[in-house]
Amino acid sequence: MTDRLIFWIGGFIIFLVTSFILIGTLVSKTMREQPGDLIFGIALSDFILSIYWMINASFAGQVDNPNFCVPVGALGVFAAGGEFVYNAAFSIYLIISLRNALRQSVIPKKAFHLIALTITSIYVGVLLSTGEIGKTMVGTCAIRAQCESTIYSYFGIGMVASYALLGVFTYIYLRKNVPKCERAHSRRARFLFYYIKYISMCIAVYLMLFISTLLTTLEVRHGDKPRQYDWINSFYNFFKFCSPVILSIFRLNDPSIKSVVKKSLLFWKKPKPAAGNSLQAQQTRALLGSNDDEEGEDMERNERINTDLYESVLGGIFSLPKHRKIELTYTLISCVLYTAQCCTNEETENVYNERSNNRYKHERFFLVNKEEITTTLPPLKSELERTRYTILNGTFKVYAPELFKDFIEQDRSLVDIGKSLDFIVNREQIKQAGGASSGKSGEFFFFSRDRKLIIKTIPNGEMKMLISILQKYEEHFNANPNSLIAKIYGAYTYENTDLGLKFNIILIKNICGLPSRFVERIYDLKGSRYDREVMKNQEVENVSDLRGMVLKDMDFEKYEKKLWIRPELKEDFIAQIEKDSMFFRSVKLIDYSFMVFLVNKRKAQRERSLSVDANVSQESKNSLENIRELGVYYNVGIIDYLQEYNFKKAFERFMKRLRKLSPQLDTSSQDPNYYSQRFIRFITNLVVDEGMSIKDDYY
């Protein structure tokens, strides 16, 4: 009766605690990230164990019935095996996470879970096929008791002993090395310090479980007959459920898990979303980098603070308090400049090189350390002292550093990264960074004061795509020095566990090139006619009323009609469009846009703004004179080109056609071949024909 009560109480407690963890993991994307998937595996195993124990307690009289005991015992053995495998994996993860503090510490998710389930299933299958599952010596259903001990009798002891030894090793390793990790991420350090206690608790529980398992497995004989002691059975059963009960409660009290579980369960108390501006206004600010002083003041007045850091990564950026966003911007700029200037290739305390014979796969990991960075960048130190901001801790991963260094060297006559990202010159831009999002994408942008560079976030899928095409990307630029593709000068991943942030950024050329006050009109062109009109059914008295909007394909045809460039430039211009688009086709990319900024260089030159180059009126490969409007130029280029054509995009096209009941609907999502052909055809048709007169009325 005592054992049944232990099983009932323990099983019910574990059922409740693990249910909270499982629900929180299913609801929250944050908790599914590693090591959340491992904790989920432990919780799920304990959840199954709780059901197994309550079944044993409820149907204790059925344990002698093989039809009942064999399936129930198989369930218990499977759950116990899963608990052991996932606890062991979690210990291994803690060790790897600390050892590779500068790198992303990942145990491959799918492969590991598949291997764990396979091993556990094979083990249960072997026990079932050999008839080893049945009534145990302590009156439950698991590995059955026999008169003579077999290898299976000691398997449970071996699992418990091996985990206890692994726990001791993990505990010693963490205690010895955790302070080194604290420099990189104080949140990670707190996480590891918390789980040092968890590991020590595991060691104690598993040692007691080892003793109790050993006592129940070894035959205590008196003469020729085995003797069974009830107190040993109760002792064994108590520690058998003690492990998941204590450890589940301990896991639930992990601050990061506890807060997310609480939020998931109290779903009706979710905070209201932060107030935001219109989609059109957000898109315009993102494309222009509209952080002129007067515009920045409006953005600051409209800013709302949402301190919930458990939303999506980018949601976390925009929900940061203003001073944190400013410090984050200082940190990102500092890391970009630091990694560009730090030329050492040796592995040091602050730098780790993931060496590869393929330079496109070479990765470097930097520990973000204020003292180290300010020593390398003296202007930063004085700037931080003046503004009283700081550099945020974390790690900074640099992809293919040699390749992007070559890109910067090739374009040194056009772009000086140190000058463009100068802290003093960009002081106002840094204060206003993070206030604008690019419409639906919701990405973080920083525009340099001279409008030559952009630092922006990109999703994981786009970063993987960029890395995968780097060799062809370089080959295309080497073969096409006049390419209209907006060139990327750096690719990075920044992680800060204190703020719950981890995201990818790229350093890319800014096509616009001039402050927003000199931009007359903007067009985002894809070559599609479906949902590609902003000014639908709206009357405009003068084209000047279109300022501040990001217009689309059908708007261009309506208000501009043509790209009014000099006829002798048409052939080379179209040829380059074809080469660039064919490159995207070859690497299966779609959704790229041809951006057209109509900029008033005459006005910019007249104002002689410090942010405008002296040769601002000079025509170049991506800045073409508009022969129809005096002093106005087309600053053009191809952006947003890292979207892979995949099942998701194909399904998106199918659903749009289904909603419109139009099988031939020409949406923006198309296969790479068709997208490329349509893109080339559309841009070609935009260029003015030699026979057209510039006096033709276009409005």
C-alpha positions as CSV (number, residue, x, y, z in Angstrom):
1,M,0.0,0.0,0.0
2,T,2.9,2.3,0.8
3,D,4.5,1.7,-2.6
4,R,1.2,2.3,-4.4
5,L,0.8,5.6,-2.5
6,I,4.3,6.6,-3.5
7,F,3.6,5.9,-7.1
8,W,0.3,7.8,-7.1
9,I,1.6,10.9,-5.4
10,G,4.9,11.0,-7.2
11,G,3.3,10.2,-10.6
12,F,0.7,12.9,-10.2
13,I,3.3,15.5,-9.2
14,I,5.5,14.7,-12.2
15,F,2.5,14.7,-14.5
16,L,1.7,18.3,-13.5
17,V,5.2,19.6,-13.5
18,T,6.2,18.1,-16.8
19,S,2.9,19.2,-18.3
20,F,3.8,22.8,-17.6
21,I,7.2,22.3,-19.3
22,L,5.7,20.5,-22.3
23,I,3.0,23.1,-22.8
24,G,5.5,26.0,-22.5
25,T,7.8,24.3,-25.0
26,L,5.0,23.8,-27.6
27,V,3.7,27.3,-27.2
28,S,7.1,29.2,-27.1
29,K,9.6,29.1,-29.9
30,T,12.2,30.3,-27.5
31,M,11.9,27.2,-25.4
32,R,12.3,25.0,-28.4
33,E,15.7,26.3,-29.1
34,Q,18.7,24.3,-27.9
35,P,19.0,23.2,-25.2
36,G,15.2,23.5,-24.9
37,D,14.7,20.5,-27.2
38,L,16.8,18.4,-24.8
39,I,14.9,19.6,-21.8
40,F,11.7,18.8,-23.7
41,G,13.0,15.3,-24.3
42,I,13.7,14.8,-20.6
43,A,10.3,16.2,-19.7
44,L,8.5,14.1,-22.2
45,S,10.2,10.9,-20.9
46,D,9.3,11.9,-17.3
47,F,5.7,12.6,-18.4
48,I,5.4,9.1,-19.9
49,L,7.0,7.7,-16.7
50,S,4.3,9.5,-14.6
51,I,1.6,7.8,-16.6
52,Y,3.4,4.4,-16.3
53,W,3.6,4.8,-12.5
54,M,0.0,5.8,-12.1
55,I,-1.0,2.8,-14.2
56,N,1.1,0.5,-11.9
57,A,-0.5,2.1,-8.8
58,S,-4.1,1.8,-10.2
59,F,-3.8,-1.8,-11.4
60,A,-1.4,-3.3,-9.0
61,G,-3.4,-6.5,-9.0
62,Q,-2.7,-7.0,-12.7
63,V,1.1,-7.2,-12.6
64,D,0.9,-11.0,-12.7
65,N,-1.0,-10.9,-16.0
66,P,1.4,-10.9,-18.9
67,N,-1.1,-9.3,-21.2
68,F,-1.1,-6.3,-18.9
69,C,2.4,-6.3,-17.6
70,V,4.4,-6.7,-20.8
71,P,3.0,-3.6,-22.7
72,V,3.0,-1.5,-19.5
73,G,6.6,-2.6,-18.7
74,A,7.7,-1.8,-22.2
75,L,6.3,1.7,-21.8
76,G,8.2,2.2,-18.5
77,V,11.5,0.8,-19.9
78,F,11.2,3.1,-23.0
79,A,10.5,6.2,-20.9
80,A,13.4,5.3,-18.4
81,G,15.7,4.8,-21.4
82,G,14.7,8.1,-22.9
83,E,15.2,9.9,-19.6
84,F,18.7,8.5,-19.3
85,V,19.7,9.4,-22.9
86,Y,18.4,12.9,-22.8
87,N,19.9,13.6,-19.3
88,A,23.3,12.4,-20.7
89,A,22.8,14.6,-23.8
90,F,22.1,17.6,-21.6
91,S,25.3,17.1,-19.7
92,I,27.2,16.8,-22.9
93,Y,25.6,20.0,-24.2
94,L,26.7,21.9,-21.1
95,I,30.3,20.8,-21.6
96,I,30.3,21.7,-25.3
97,S,28.5,25.0,-24.6
98,L,31.3,26.0,-22.2
99,R,34.2,24.6,-24.1
100,N,33.1,26.4,-27.3
101,A,32.1,29.7,-25.6
102,L,33.1,31.6,-28.8
103,R,31.2,29.3,-31.1
104,Q,27.6,28.2,-31.6
105,S,27.4,25.1,-29.5
106,V,24.9,22.8,-31.2
107,I,24.2,19.1,-30.9
108,P,22.5,18.3,-34.2
109,K,18.8,18.3,-33.4
110,K,17.1,15.9,-35.8
111,A,20.0,13.5,-36.1
112,F,20.4,13.3,-32.3
113,H,16.7,12.8,-31.5
114,L,16.4,10.1,-34.2
115,I,19.4,8.3,-32.9
116,A,18.1,8.5,-29.3
117,L,14.7,7.2,-30.2
118,T,16.2,4.4,-32.4
119,I,18.6,3.2,-29.7
120,T,15.8,3.2,-27.0
121,S,13.4,1.5,-29.4
122,I,15.9,-1.2,-30.3
123,Y,16.6,-1.8,-26.6
124,V,12.9,-2.2,-25.8
125,G,12.5,-4.4,-28.9
126,V,15.3,-6.7,-27.7
127,L,13.8,-7.0,-24.2
128,L,10.4,-7.8,-25.7
129,S,11.7,-10.4,-28.1
130,T,13.7,-12.2,-25.4
131,G,10.8,-12.2,-22.9
132,E,12.7,-10.1,-20.4
133,I,9.8,-7.7,-19.6
134,G,7.4,-8.7,-16.9
135,K,7.0,-8.5,-13.1
136,T,9.9,-7.1,-11.2
137,M,11.2,-8.0,-7.8
138,V,9.5,-4.9,-6.3
139,G,6.1,-5.7,-7.8
140,T,6.0,-3.4,-10.8
141,C,6.2,-4.1,-14.6
142,A,9.6,-3.6,-16.2
143,I,12.6,-6.0,-16.6
144,R,11.3,-9.1,-14.9
145,A,12.8,-10.7,-11.9
146,Q,14.5,-14.1,-12.4
147,C,16.1,-16.7,-10.2
148,E,19.5,-16.1,-11.9
149,S,20.9,-12.8,-12.8
150,T,21.4,-12.0,-16.5
151,I,23.0,-9.2,-18.4
152,Y,19.7,-7.5,-18.6
153,S,19.4,-7.5,-14.8
154,Y,22.4,-5.2,-14.6
155,F,21.6,-2.9,-17.5
156,G,19.7,-0.5,-15.2
157,I,22.6,-0.4,-12.8
158,G,25.0,0.3,-15.6
159,M,22.8,3.2,-16.9
160,V,22.5,4.8,-13.5
161,A,26.2,4.3,-12.7
162,S,27.4,5.7,-16.0
163,Y,25.2,8.8,-15.7
164,A,26.4,9.4,-12.2
165,L,30.0,9.3,-13.4
166,L,29.1,11.6,-16.3
167,G,27.5,13.9,-13.8
168,V,30.6,14.0,-11.7
169,F,32.7,14.9,-14.7
170,T,30.3,17.5,-15.8
171,Y,30.1,19.1,-12.4
172,I,33.9,19.3,-12.1
173,Y,34.3,20.7,-15.6
174,L,31.7,23.4,-15.1
175,R,33.0,24.5,-11.8
176,K,36.4,24.8,-13.2
177,N,35.6,26.7,-16.4
178,V,32.4,28.7,-16.0
179,P,34.2,32.0,-15.1
180,K,35.8,32.1,-18.5
181,C,32.4,31.9,-20.2
182,E,31.1,34.8,-18.1
183,R,33.1,37.3,-20.1
184,A,31.1,36.3,-23.2
185,H,27.6,36.1,-21.8
186,S,26.6,36.7,-18.2
187,R,23.2,35.2,-18.9
188,R,24.9,32.1,-20.2
189,A,27.1,32.1,-17.2
190,R,24.1,32.3,-14.9
191,F,22.5,29.5,-16.9
192,L,25.5,27.3,-16.4
193,F,25.8,28.2,-12.7
194,Y,22.2,27.3,-12.2
195,Y,22.7,23.9,-13.9
196,I,25.8,23.2,-11.9
197,K,23.3,22.9,-9.0
198,Y,21.1,20.8,-11.2
199,I,24.0,18.4,-12.0
200,S,25.0,18.2,-8.4
201,M,21.4,17.3,-7.6
202,C,21.4,14.7,-10.4
203,I,24.6,13.1,-8.9
204,A,23.0,12.8,-5.5
205,V,19.7,11.3,-6.8
206,Y,21.4,8.9,-9.2
207,L,23.9,7.7,-6.6
208,M,21.0,6.9,-4.3
209,L,19.1,5.3,-7.2
210,F,22.3,3.3,-8.0
211,I,22.5,1.9,-4.4
212,S,18.8,1.1,-4.3
213,T,18.9,-0.6,-7.8
214,L,21.9,-2.6,-6.8
215,L,20.2,-3.8,-3.6
216,T,17.1,-4.9,-5.4
217,T,19.1,-6.6,-8.2
218,L,21.5,-8.5,-6.1
219,E,20.0,-11.6,-4.5
220,V,20.2,-11.3,-0.7
221,R,20.2,-15.0,0.2
222,H,19.7,-16.9,3.4
223,G,20.8,-20.4,2.8
224,D,19.5,-21.5,-0.6
225,K,16.5,-19.2,-0.8
226,P,16.5,-15.5,-1.7
227,R,15.3,-13.1,0.9
228,Q,13.3,-10.1,-0.1
229,Y,13.2,-7.1,2.2
230,D,10.2,-4.8,2.0
231,W,12.1,-1.8,3.1
232,I,14.5,-2.3,0.2
233,N,11.5,-2.2,-2.2
234,S,10.1,1.0,-0.7
235,F,13.6,2.5,-0.7
236,Y,14.0,1.6,-4.4
237,N,10.6,2.9,-5.4
238,F,11.1,6.2,-3.5
239,F,14.3,7.1,-5.2
240,K,12.9,5.8,-8.5
241,F,10.3,8.5,-8.6
242,C,12.5,11.0,-6.6
243,S,14.7,11.5,-9.7
244,P,12.1,12.9,-12.1
245,V,10.1,14.7,-9.3
246,I,13.0,16.7,-7.9
247,L,14.7,17.3,-11.2
248,S,11.5,18.3,-13.0
249,I,10.7,20.9,-10.2
250,F,14.3,22.1,-10.5
251,R,14.0,22.5,-14.2
252,L,10.7,24.3,-13.9
253,N,12.4,26.8,-11.6
254,D,15.0,27.7,-14.2
255,P,14.3,31.5,-14.5
256,S,14.1,31.4,-18.3
257,I,11.8,28.4,-18.4
258,K,9.7,29.6,-15.5
259,S,8.9,33.0,-17.1
260,V,8.0,31.5,-20.4
261,V,5.8,28.8,-18.9
262,K,4.1,31.4,-16.8
263,K,3.5,33.6,-19.8
264,S,2.2,30.6,-21.9
265,L,-0.2,29.5,-19.2
266,L,-1.5,33.0,-18.5
267,F,-2.1,33.7,-22.2
268,W,-4.9,36.2,-21.5
269,K,-2.5,38.6,-19.8
270,K,-0.3,39.1,-22.8
271,P,0.8,42.7,-23.3
272,K,-0.6,44.8,-26.0
273,P,1.5,45.1,-29.1
274,A,3.6,48.2,-29.3
275,A,2.1,51.1,-31.3
276,G,3.6,51.3,-34.8
277,N,3.5,53.5,-37.8
278,S,1.8,52.6,-41.1
279,L,3.4,50.0,-43.3
280,Q,4.1,52.5,-46.0
281,A,5.9,54.9,-43.6
282,Q,8.0,52.0,-42.2
283,Q,9.0,50.9,-45.6
284,T,9.9,54.4,-46.7
285,R,12.0,55.0,-43.7
286,A,13.8,51.7,-44.1
287,L,14.7,52.2,-47.7
288,L,15.7,55.9,-47.3
289,G,17.4,55.6,-43.9
290,S,15.2,58.6,-43.1
291,N,17.1,59.7,-40.0
292,D,17.6,63.4,-40.8
293,D,17.4,65.4,-37.6
294,E,13.8,66.6,-38.0
295,E,12.6,63.1,-38.9
296,G,14.5,61.5,-36.1
297,E,12.6,63.7,-33.6
298,D,9.3,62.5,-34.9
299,M,10.5,58.9,-34.7
300,E,11.6,59.4,-31.1
301,R,8.3,60.9,-30.1
302,N,6.4,57.9,-31.6
303,E,8.6,55.2,-30.0
304,R,7.0,52.8,-27.6
305,I,8.9,50.5,-25.3
306,N,7.9,46.8,-24.9
307,T,10.2,45.0,-22.5
308,D,9.1,41.5,-23.5
309,L,12.3,39.7,-24.6
310,Y,10.8,36.4,-25.3
311,E,9.2,37.3,-28.7
312,S,11.0,36.7,-32.0
313,V,14.6,37.8,-32.4
314,L,13.8,40.9,-34.3
315,G,10.8,41.6,-32.1
316,G,13.3,41.5,-29.2
317,I,15.4,44.2,-30.9
318,F,12.5,46.6,-31.5
319,S,11.1,46.0,-28.0
320,L,14.4,47.0,-26.3
321,P,14.4,50.3,-24.4
322,K,15.9,53.1,-26.4
323,H,19.3,53.2,-24.6
324,R,19.7,49.5,-25.2
325,K,19.1,49.9,-28.9
326,I,21.6,52.6,-29.0
327,E,24.2,50.5,-27.2
328,L,23.4,47.6,-29.5
329,T,24.0,49.8,-32.5
330,Y,27.3,51.0,-31.1
331,T,28.2,47.3,-30.5
332,L,27.4,46.2,-34.0
333,I,29.3,49.1,-35.7
334,S,32.2,48.5,-33.3
335,C,32.3,44.7,-34.1
336,V,32.2,45.4,-37.9
337,L,35.1,47.9,-37.6
338,Y,37.0,45.7,-35.1
339,T,36.8,42.6,-37.2
340,A,37.8,44.5,-40.3
341,Q,41.0,45.9,-38.6
342,C,41.9,42.8,-36.5
343,C,44.2,40.9,-38.9
344,T,45.5,38.2,-36.6
345,N,44.7,34.7,-37.8
346,E,45.9,32.8,-34.7
347,E,43.5,31.3,-32.2
348,T,43.7,33.5,-29.0
349,E,41.7,33.9,-25.9
350,N,39.6,36.5,-27.8
351,V,39.5,34.9,-31.3
352,Y,38.6,31.5,-32.5
353,N,39.2,30.4,-36.1
354,E,37.0,27.7,-37.6
355,R,39.6,27.0,-40.3
356,S,38.8,25.4,-43.6
357,N,40.7,24.8,-46.8
358,N,37.8,26.4,-48.5
359,R,37.9,30.2,-47.8
360,Y,34.2,30.5,-48.5
361,K,33.6,28.2,-45.4
362,H,36.1,30.0,-43.1
363,E,34.6,31.4,-40.0
364,R,36.0,33.5,-37.1
365,F,34.5,34.0,-33.7
366,F,35.2,37.0,-31.6
367,L,34.5,37.5,-27.9
368,V,32.9,41.0,-27.7
369,N,35.1,42.6,-25.1
370,K,34.9,46.4,-24.4
371,E,38.5,46.8,-23.3
372,E,39.9,44.9,-26.3
373,I,37.7,46.7,-28.9
374,T,38.3,50.2,-27.5
375,T,42.0,49.6,-27.5
376,T,41.8,48.7,-31.2
377,L,39.4,51.6,-31.9
378,P,40.6,54.6,-29.9
379,P,37.8,57.0,-31.2
380,L,35.2,54.6,-29.7
381,K,36.6,54.9,-26.2
382,S,36.3,58.7,-26.2
383,E,32.9,58.5,-27.8
384,L,31.6,56.1,-25.1
385,E,33.1,58.3,-22.4
386,R,31.3,61.3,-23.8
387,T,27.9,59.6,-24.4
388,R,28.1,57.4,-21.3
389,Y,27.0,54.4,-23.3
390,T,28.8,51.0,-23.3
391,I,29.5,48.0,-25.5
392,L,27.2,45.0,-24.9
393,N,28.9,41.6,-24.3
394,G,28.4,38.7,-26.6
395,T,30.0,36.8,-29.4
396,F,30.5,37.9,-33.0
397,K,30.9,35.4,-35.8
398,V,32.5,36.5,-39.1
399,Y,31.9,34.6,-42.3
400,A,34.5,34.3,-45.0
401,P,36.6,37.2,-43.7
402,E,39.2,36.9,-46.5
403,L,36.6,37.1,-49.2
404,F,34.8,40.1,-47.9
405,K,38.1,41.8,-47.2
406,D,38.9,41.4,-50.9
407,F,35.5,43.0,-51.8
408,I,36.3,46.0,-49.6
409,E,39.8,46.4,-51.2
410,Q,38.3,46.2,-54.7
411,D,35.9,49.0,-53.9
412,R,38.2,51.2,-51.8
413,S,37.9,54.0,-54.2
414,L,34.1,54.0,-53.7
415,V,33.7,53.1,-50.1
416,D,35.8,53.7,-47.0
417,I,34.3,51.7,-44.2
418,G,36.2,53.4,-41.5
419,K,35.1,56.8,-42.7
420,S,31.5,55.8,-43.4
421,L,31.0,54.2,-40.0
422,D,32.9,56.9,-38.1
423,F,31.3,57.2,-34.6
424,I,31.3,61.0,-34.3
425,V,29.9,61.5,-37.8
426,N,27.2,58.9,-37.2
427,R,26.2,60.0,-33.7
428,E,22.7,61.0,-34.7
429,Q,22.2,57.9,-36.9
430,I,23.2,55.7,-34.0
431,K,20.7,57.4,-31.7
432,Q,17.9,56.8,-34.2
433,A,18.8,53.3,-35.3
434,G,16.3,50.6,-34.8
435,G,13.3,52.8,-35.1
436,A,12.4,51.9,-38.6
437,S,11.5,48.5,-39.9
438,S,11.2,47.4,-43.5
439,G,7.5,46.8,-43.8
440,K,6.6,43.1,-43.8
441,S,10.2,42.0,-43.3
442,G,10.6,43.8,-40.0
443,E,14.4,43.9,-40.3
444,F,16.8,46.1,-38.3
445,F,18.6,48.8,-40.3
446,F,21.4,51.2,-39.7
447,F,22.3,53.7,-42.5
448,S,25.6,55.4,-42.4
449,R,25.5,59.2,-42.4
450,D,27.1,59.4,-45.9
451,R,24.5,56.9,-47.1
452,K,27.1,54.6,-48.6
453,L,26.6,51.6,-46.3
454,I,23.8,49.8,-44.6
455,I,24.0,47.3,-41.7
456,K,20.8,45.2,-41.7
457,T,19.6,41.9,-40.2
458,I,18.7,39.0,-42.4
459,P,16.9,35.7,-41.6
460,N,18.8,32.4,-41.0
461,G,17.7,31.0,-44.4
462,E,19.1,34.0,-46.3
463,M,22.4,33.8,-44.4
464,K,22.7,30.1,-45.3
465,M,21.9,30.8,-48.9
466,L,24.5,33.6,-49.0
467,I,27.2,31.3,-47.6
468,S,26.3,28.6,-50.0
469,I,26.7,30.8,-53.1
470,L,29.8,32.8,-52.1
471,Q,32.1,31.2,-54.6
472,K,29.7,31.9,-57.5
473,Y,29.0,35.3,-56.0
474,E,32.6,36.3,-56.1
475,E,33.1,34.9,-59.6
476,H,30.1,37.0,-60.9
477,F,31.5,40.2,-59.5
478,N,35.0,39.5,-60.8
479,A,33.6,38.9,-64.3
480,N,31.2,41.8,-64.0
481,P,32.8,44.9,-62.4
482,N,29.8,47.0,-63.5
483,S,27.2,44.7,-61.8
484,L,24.1,46.4,-60.6
485,I,23.7,44.0,-57.7
486,A,24.1,45.8,-54.3
487,K,27.4,44.4,-53.1
488,I,27.8,42.8,-49.7
489,Y,30.9,43.7,-47.8
490,G,30.5,41.5,-44.7
491,A,28.3,38.8,-43.2
492,Y,28.1,38.2,-39.4
493,T,26.2,36.6,-36.6
494,Y,25.8,38.4,-33.2
495,E,24.6,36.7,-30.1
496,N,23.8,38.2,-26.7
497,T,22.2,35.8,-24.3
498,D,21.6,38.6,-21.7
499,L,19.1,40.3,-24.0
500,G,17.9,37.0,-25.5
501,L,19.2,38.1,-28.9
502,K,20.8,36.2,-31.7
503,F,20.7,37.4,-35.3
504,N,22.5,37.7,-38.6
505,I,23.6,40.9,-40.1
506,I,25.2,42.0,-43.4
507,L,27.2,45.1,-44.4
508,I,25.9,46.1,-47.8
509,K,26.2,48.9,-50.3
510,N,23.4,51.5,-50.1
511,I,22.0,52.2,-53.6
512,C,20.2,55.4,-52.7
513,G,23.4,57.3,-51.8
514,L,21.8,60.6,-50.8
515,P,19.8,61.8,-47.8
516,S,16.0,61.6,-48.1
517,R,15.6,65.3,-48.7
518,F,17.2,64.9,-52.1
519,V,15.1,61.9,-53.1
520,E,12.2,62.8,-55.4
521,R,10.6,59.4,-55.9
522,I,11.3,55.7,-55.2
523,Y,10.3,52.6,-57.1
524,D,10.5,48.9,-56.1
525,L,10.2,46.9,-59.3
526,K,9.9,43.2,-59.6
527,G,8.3,42.8,-63.1
528,S,5.0,41.5,-61.7
529,R,1.6,43.2,-62.1
530,Y,-0.2,41.3,-59.3
531,D,-0.6,43.6,-56.2
532,R,2.1,45.9,-57.6
533,E,0.4,49.2,-57.4
534,V,0.4,51.6,-54.5
535,M,-1.5,54.5,-55.9
536,K,-4.5,52.4,-57.1
537,N,-7.6,54.5,-57.8
538,Q,-5.9,57.6,-56.4
539,E,-5.5,60.9,-58.2
540,V,-2.2,62.8,-58.0
541,E,-2.1,66.4,-59.1
542,N,1.7,66.6,-59.3
543,V,4.5,64.0,-59.2
544,S,6.0,66.0,-56.3
545,D,3.1,64.5,-54.2
546,L,4.7,61.1,-54.6
547,R,7.7,62.0,-52.4
548,G,8.1,59.8,-49.3
549,M,6.4,56.8,-50.9
550,V,7.8,53.5,-52.1
551,L,6.0,52.9,-55.3
552,K,5.8,49.8,-57.4
553,D,5.7,48.5,-61.0
554,M,2.4,49.7,-62.2
555,D,3.0,53.1,-60.5
556,F,6.2,53.4,-62.5
557,E,4.4,52.7,-65.8
558,K,1.8,55.3,-64.8
559,Y,4.0,58.2,-63.6
560,E,7.4,57.7,-65.2
561,K,6.6,55.5,-68.3
562,K,10.3,55.0,-69.1
563,L,13.8,55.2,-67.7
564,W,14.9,58.3,-69.5
565,I,18.6,57.5,-69.8
566,R,21.0,58.4,-72.7
567,P,20.3,56.1,-75.7
568,E,24.0,55.1,-76.0
569,L,23.9,53.6,-72.5
570,K,20.9,51.4,-73.2
571,E,22.8,48.4,-74.7
572,D,25.3,48.1,-71.9
573,F,22.7,48.7,-69.2
574,I,20.3,46.0,-70.5
575,A,23.3,43.6,-71.0
576,Q,24.2,44.0,-67.4
577,I,20.6,43.5,-66.2
578,E,20.6,40.2,-68.2
579,K,23.9,39.0,-66.7
580,D,22.9,39.8,-63.1
581,S,19.5,38.2,-63.5
582,M,21.0,35.1,-65.2
583,F,23.3,34.8,-62.2
584,F,20.3,34.7,-59.8
585,R,18.7,32.1,-62.1
586,S,21.8,29.9,-61.9
587,V,21.7,29.9,-58.1
588,K,17.9,29.6,-57.9
589,L,17.1,32.9,-56.3
590,I,13.9,34.9,-56.7
591,D,12.0,37.9,-55.3
592,Y,14.9,40.3,-56.0
593,S,13.9,43.9,-56.7
594,F,15.2,46.6,-59.1
595,M,15.3,49.7,-57.0
596,V,15.0,53.1,-58.7
597,F,15.7,56.2,-56.6
598,L,15.1,59.5,-58.5
599,V,17.6,61.8,-56.7
600,N,18.1,65.5,-57.2
601,K,21.8,65.8,-57.4
602,R,21.6,69.4,-58.6
603,K,20.0,70.4,-55.4
604,A,22.4,68.3,-53.4
605,Q,25.4,69.9,-55.1
606,R,23.9,73.3,-54.6
607,E,23.5,72.8,-50.8
608,R,27.1,71.4,-50.7
609,S,26.0,69.2,-47.8
610,L,28.8,67.6,-45.8
611,S,27.1,64.3,-46.4
612,V,27.3,64.7,-50.2
613,D,30.4,64.0,-52.2
614,A,31.9,66.8,-54.3
615,N,31.5,64.7,-57.5
616,V,27.8,64.1,-56.7
617,S,26.7,64.9,-60.3
618,Q,29.1,62.4,-61.8
619,E,27.4,59.6,-63.8
620,S,28.4,56.1,-62.9
621,K,27.3,52.5,-63.4
622,N,24.5,52.7,-61.0
623,S,23.8,56.4,-61.1
624,L,22.4,57.5,-64.5
625,E,21.3,60.9,-65.6
626,N,17.6,61.5,-66.3
627,I,17.7,63.3,-69.6
628,R,14.1,64.5,-69.0
629,E,14.5,66.2,-65.6
630,L,17.4,68.6,-65.2
631,G,19.7,67.6,-62.4
632,V,17.8,64.4,-61.5
633,Y,19.6,61.1,-61.6
634,Y,18.5,57.4,-61.4
635,N,20.3,55.7,-58.6
636,V,19.6,52.1,-59.4
637,G,20.5,48.6,-58.2
638,I,19.2,45.1,-57.4
639,I,18.5,44.4,-53.7
640,D,16.8,41.7,-51.5
641,Y,18.2,38.9,-53.6
642,L,18.8,36.1,-51.1
643,Q,15.4,34.4,-51.3
644,E,15.6,30.8,-52.4
645,Y,12.8,29.3,-54.5
646,N,11.5,26.5,-52.4
647,F,8.3,24.7,-51.5
648,K,7.1,27.5,-49.3
649,K,7.3,30.0,-52.2
650,A,5.7,27.6,-54.6
651,F,2.8,27.0,-52.2
652,E,2.5,30.8,-51.7
653,R,2.0,31.2,-55.5
654,F,-0.5,28.3,-55.5
655,M,-2.6,29.9,-52.7
656,K,-2.6,33.3,-54.3
657,R,-3.9,31.8,-57.6
658,L,-6.4,29.7,-55.8
659,R,-7.8,32.8,-53.9
660,K,-8.1,34.7,-57.2
661,L,-9.4,31.6,-59.1
662,S,-6.8,32.4,-61.7
663,P,-4.3,29.6,-62.7
664,Q,-2.2,32.0,-64.7
665,L,-2.0,34.8,-62.1
666,D,1.4,36.5,-62.5
667,T,2.5,36.7,-58.8
668,S,5.9,37.8,-57.6
669,S,6.7,34.3,-56.4
670,Q,7.7,32.3,-59.5
671,D,10.3,29.7,-60.3
672,P,13.8,31.2,-61.0
673,N,13.7,30.7,-64.8
674,Y,10.4,32.5,-65.2
675,Y,11.2,35.2,-62.7
676,S,14.5,36.0,-64.4
677,Q,12.9,36.1,-67.9
678,R,10.0,38.3,-66.6
679,F,12.5,40.6,-64.8
680,I,14.7,41.1,-67.8
681,R,11.7,41.7,-70.1
682,F,10.2,44.2,-67.8
683,I,13.4,46.3,-67.2
684,T,14.2,46.2,-70.9
685,N,10.8,47.6,-71.8
686,L,11.3,50.4,-69.3
687,V,14.4,51.8,-71.0
688,V,13.5,54.6,-73.4
689,D,13.7,53.8,-77.1
690,E,15.9,55.9,-79.3
691,G,13.0,57.1,-81.4
692,M,11.0,58.4,-78.4
693,S,11.0,62.2,-77.8
694,I,11.8,63.5,-74.4
695,K,8.9,66.0,-75.0
696,D,6.3,63.2,-74.9
697,D,3.8,64.0,-72.2
698,Y,4.2,61.3,-69.5
699,Y,1.9,62.7,-66.9
